[in-house]
Amino acid sequence: FNSTEPKDIKYMRSYYYNKIEVTRFDSDVRKFVGFTEFGVKKAETWNNDQGDLAV
């Protein structure tokens, strides 16, 4: 990686359970996205917690 532009950097963090992606945080979207019924509920909870999103 070789860039001086901060906009070229993307942070993603995925959470898996039994090899299935449950939720993902994407810095481009700036919120969590759920991919399962449980993941959608967790994403809603985490997205409503402004303290977690500020970090």
DSSP file (Angstrom, degrees, kcal/mol; ACC not computed):
  #  RESIDUE AA STRUCTURE BP1 BP2  ACC     N-H-->O    O-->H-N    N-H-->O    O-->H-N    TCO  KAPPA ALPHA  PHI   PSI    X-CA   Y-CA   Z-CA
    1    1 A F              0   0    0      0, 0.0     2,-0.3     0, 0.0     0, 0.0   0.000 360.0 360.0 360.0 131.2    0.0    0.0    0.0
    2    2 A N        +     0   0    0      0, 0.0     2,-0.3     0, 0.0     0, 0.0  -0.809 360.0 125.8-146.2  99.9    1.4    3.4   -1.0
    3    3 A S        -     0   0    0     -2,-0.3     6,-0.0     1,-0.1     0, 0.0  -0.988  41.4-161.2-154.5 145.1   -0.8    6.4   -0.7
    4    4 A T  S    S+     0   0    0     -2,-0.3    -1,-0.1     4,-0.0     3,-0.1   0.384  71.5  95.7-103.3   0.2   -0.7    9.8    1.0
    5    5 A E    >   -     0   0    0      1,-0.1     3,-1.6     2,-0.0     4,-0.2  -0.825  61.9-155.8 -96.7 118.8   -4.5   10.3    0.8
    6    6 A P  G >  S+     0   0    0      0, 0.0     3,-1.7     0, 0.0    -1,-0.1   0.796  92.3  67.8 -60.9 -27.0   -6.4    9.3    3.9
    7    7 A K  G 3  S+     0   0    0      1,-0.3    -2,-0.0    -3,-0.1    -3,-0.0   0.690  89.4  65.4 -67.7 -15.9   -9.5    8.7    1.8
    8    8 A D  G <  S+     0   0    0     -3,-1.6     2,-0.4     2,-0.0    -1,-0.3   0.551  85.2  89.4 -81.0  -7.2   -7.8    5.8    0.2
    9    9 A I    <   -     0   0    0     -3,-1.7     2,-0.4    -4,-0.2     0, 0.0  -0.780  57.5-172.7 -95.8 132.7   -7.8    3.9    3.5
   10   10 A K        -     0   0    0     -2,-0.4     2,-0.5     2,-0.0    -2,-0.0  -0.986   9.6-155.5-126.7 132.8  -10.8    1.7    4.3
   11   11 A Y        +     0   0    0     -2,-0.4    16,-2.7     2,-0.0     2,-0.4  -0.928  17.3 172.5-109.2 128.1  -11.5    0.0    7.6
   12   12 A M  E     -A   26   0A   0     -2,-0.5     2,-0.4    14,-0.2    14,-0.2  -0.998   9.2-176.8-133.4 138.6  -13.7   -3.1    7.7
   13   13 A R  E     -A   25   0A   0     12,-2.0    12,-2.8    -2,-0.4     2,-0.3  -0.974   8.2-167.6-136.6 122.3  -14.4   -5.4   10.6
   14   14 A S  E     -A   24   0A   0     -2,-0.4     2,-0.5    10,-0.2    10,-0.2  -0.832   9.9-150.7-110.5 146.9  -16.5   -8.5   10.2
   15   15 A Y  E     -A   23   0A   0      8,-2.8     7,-3.3    -2,-0.3     8,-1.2  -0.973  18.3-169.0-116.6 129.3  -17.9  -10.7   12.9
   16   16 A Y  E     -A   21   0A   0     -2,-0.5     2,-0.4     5,-0.3     5,-0.2  -0.863  14.7-172.1-119.4 150.2  -18.5  -14.4   12.1
   17   17 A Y  E >  S-A   20   0A   0      3,-2.2     3,-1.4    -2,-0.3    -2,-0.0  -0.961  81.9 -10.1-139.4 123.9  -20.3  -17.3   13.9
   18   18 A N  T 3  S-     0   0    0     -2,-0.4     3,-0.1     1,-0.3    -1,-0.0   0.891 129.4 -56.7  52.7  43.6  -19.9  -20.8   12.5
   19   19 A K  T 3  S+     0   0    0      1,-0.2     2,-0.5     0, 0.0    -1,-0.3   0.602 114.0 118.6  67.3  14.5  -18.2  -19.5    9.4
   20   20 A I  E <   -A   17   0A   0     -3,-1.4    -3,-2.2     0, 0.0     2,-0.4  -0.945  69.4-122.2-112.3 128.4  -21.2  -17.2    8.6
   21   21 A E  E     +A   16   0A   0     -2,-0.5    -5,-0.3    -5,-0.2     3,-0.1  -0.553  33.5 174.6 -70.0 122.9  -20.7  -13.4    8.5
   22   22 A V  E     -     0   0A   0     -7,-3.3    13,-3.0    -2,-0.4    14,-0.8   0.876  60.8  -2.8 -96.8 -50.4  -23.1  -12.0   11.0
   23   23 A T  E     -AB  15  34A   0     -8,-1.2    -8,-2.8    11,-0.2    -1,-0.4  -0.946  57.7-164.0-141.3 161.5  -22.2   -8.3   11.0
   24   24 A R  E     -AB  14  33A   0      9,-1.9     9,-2.5    -2,-0.3     2,-0.5  -0.989  11.3-148.7-147.4 138.3  -19.7   -5.9    9.4
   25   25 A F  E     -AB  13  32A   0    -12,-2.8   -12,-2.0    -2,-0.3     2,-0.4  -0.928  17.3-171.1-103.2 133.2  -18.5   -2.4   10.1
   26   26 A D  E  >> -AB  12  31A   0      5,-1.5     4,-2.4    -2,-0.5     5,-0.9  -0.989  19.3-151.8-126.9 122.5  -17.4   -0.5    7.0
   27   27 A S  T  45S+     0   0    0    -16,-2.7   -15,-0.1    -2,-0.4    -1,-0.1   0.757  96.7  59.8 -67.9 -23.2  -15.7    2.9    7.4
   28   28 A D  T  45S+     0   0    0    -17,-0.3    -1,-0.2     1,-0.2   -16,-0.1   0.895 116.3  32.5 -68.2 -38.7  -17.1    4.1    4.0
   29   29 A V  T  45S-     0   0    0     -3,-0.4    -2,-0.2     2,-0.2    -1,-0.2   0.737  99.8-143.3 -86.1 -26.1  -20.7    3.6    5.2
   30   30 A R  T  <5 +     0   0    0     -4,-2.4     2,-0.3     1,-0.2    -3,-0.2   0.811  66.7  76.1  64.0  34.9  -19.7    4.5    8.8
   31   31 A K  E   <S-B   26   0A   0     -5,-0.9    -5,-1.5    -7,-0.1     2,-0.3  -0.981  83.5 -93.8-159.8 168.9  -22.1    2.0   10.3
   32   32 A F  E     -B   25   0A   0     11,-0.3     2,-0.4    -2,-0.3    -7,-0.2  -0.630  31.7-158.6 -86.3 146.4  -22.6   -1.7   11.1
   33   33 A V  E     -B   24   0A   0     -9,-2.5    -9,-1.9    -2,-0.3     2,-0.3  -0.992   7.8-143.4-126.5 134.5  -24.6   -3.9    8.6
   34   34 A G  E     -B   23   0A   0     -2,-0.4   -11,-0.2   -11,-0.2     6,-0.1  -0.758  16.2-177.0 -99.9 145.5  -26.2   -7.2    9.6
   35   35 A F  S    S+     0   0    0    -13,-3.0     2,-0.3    -2,-0.3   -12,-0.1   0.456  71.2  42.5-118.0  -7.2  -26.4  -10.2    7.4
   36   36 A T  S  > S-     0   0    0    -14,-0.8     4,-2.7     1,-0.1     5,-0.2  -0.827  94.3-100.2-128.8 170.9  -28.4  -12.6    9.6
   37   37 A E  H  > S+     0   0    0     -2,-0.3     4,-1.6     1,-0.2     5,-0.1   0.935 127.4  43.4 -58.0 -46.2  -31.5  -12.0   11.7
   38   38 A F  H  > S+     0   0    0      1,-0.2     4,-2.4     2,-0.2    -1,-0.2   0.907 113.0  53.2 -64.4 -41.9  -29.3  -11.8   14.8
   39   39 A G  H  > S+     0   0    0      1,-0.2     4,-2.7     2,-0.2    -2,-0.2   0.860 105.2  53.5 -63.4 -37.5  -26.8   -9.6   13.0
   40   40 A V  H  X S+     0   0    0     -4,-2.7     4,-2.2     2,-0.2    -1,-0.2   0.911 110.2  47.9 -63.6 -41.9  -29.4   -7.1   11.9
   41   41 A K  H  X S+     0   0    0     -4,-1.6     4,-2.0    -5,-0.2    -2,-0.2   0.920 113.6  46.9 -64.8 -43.7  -30.5   -6.7   15.5
   42   42 A K  H  X S+     0   0    0     -4,-2.4     4,-2.9     1,-0.2     5,-0.2   0.908 110.8  52.5 -64.6 -41.4  -26.9   -6.3   16.8
   43   43 A A  H  X S+     0   0    0     -4,-2.7     4,-2.7     1,-0.2   -11,-0.3   0.907 108.5  50.2 -62.1 -42.1  -26.1   -3.8   14.0
   44   44 A E  H  X S+     0   0    0     -4,-2.2     4,-1.4     2,-0.2    -1,-0.2   0.921 112.6  47.4 -61.2 -43.8  -29.2   -1.7   15.0
   45   45 A T  H  X S+     0   0    0     -4,-2.0     4,-0.5     1,-0.2     3,-0.3   0.945 115.2  44.5 -62.4 -48.8  -28.0   -1.7   18.6
   46   46 A W  H >< S+     0   0    0     -4,-2.9     3,-0.9     1,-0.2     7,-0.3   0.866 110.8  54.0 -66.7 -36.6  -24.4   -0.8   17.8
   47   47 A N  H 3< S+     0   0    0     -4,-2.7    -1,-0.2     1,-0.2    -2,-0.2   0.792 106.4  53.1 -68.9 -26.7  -25.5    1.9   15.3
   48   48 A N  H 3< S+     0   0    0     -4,-1.4     2,-1.1    -3,-0.3    -1,-0.2   0.562  90.3  84.6 -83.5  -8.2  -27.6    3.5   18.0
   49   49 A D    XX  -     0   0    0     -3,-0.9     4,-1.5    -4,-0.5     3,-0.8  -0.781  59.7-173.9 -95.2  93.6  -24.7    3.6   20.4
   50   50 A Q  H 3> S+     0   0    0     -2,-1.1     4,-1.6     1,-0.3    -1,-0.2   0.756  78.7  65.2 -62.5 -25.5  -22.9    6.9   19.3
   51   51 A G  H 3> S+     0   0    0      1,-0.2     4,-0.6     2,-0.2    -1,-0.3   0.903 104.0  45.0 -63.4 -41.4  -20.1    6.2   21.7
   52   52 A D  H X4 S+     0   0    0     -3,-0.8     3,-0.6     1,-0.2    -2,-0.2   0.885 112.7  50.4 -69.5 -38.9  -19.0    3.1   19.8
   53   53 A L  H 3< S+     0   0    0     -4,-1.5    -1,-0.2    -7,-0.3    -2,-0.2   0.775 102.6  61.3 -72.1 -25.0  -19.3    4.8   16.4
   54   54 A A  H 3<        0   0    0     -4,-1.6    -1,-0.2     1,-0.3    -2,-0.2   0.739 360.0 360.0 -72.9 -22.1  -17.2    7.7   17.5
   55   55 A V    <<        0   0    0     -3,-0.6    -1,-0.3    -4,-0.6    -2,-0.2   0.489 360.0 360.0 -76.1 360.0  -14.2    5.5   18.2
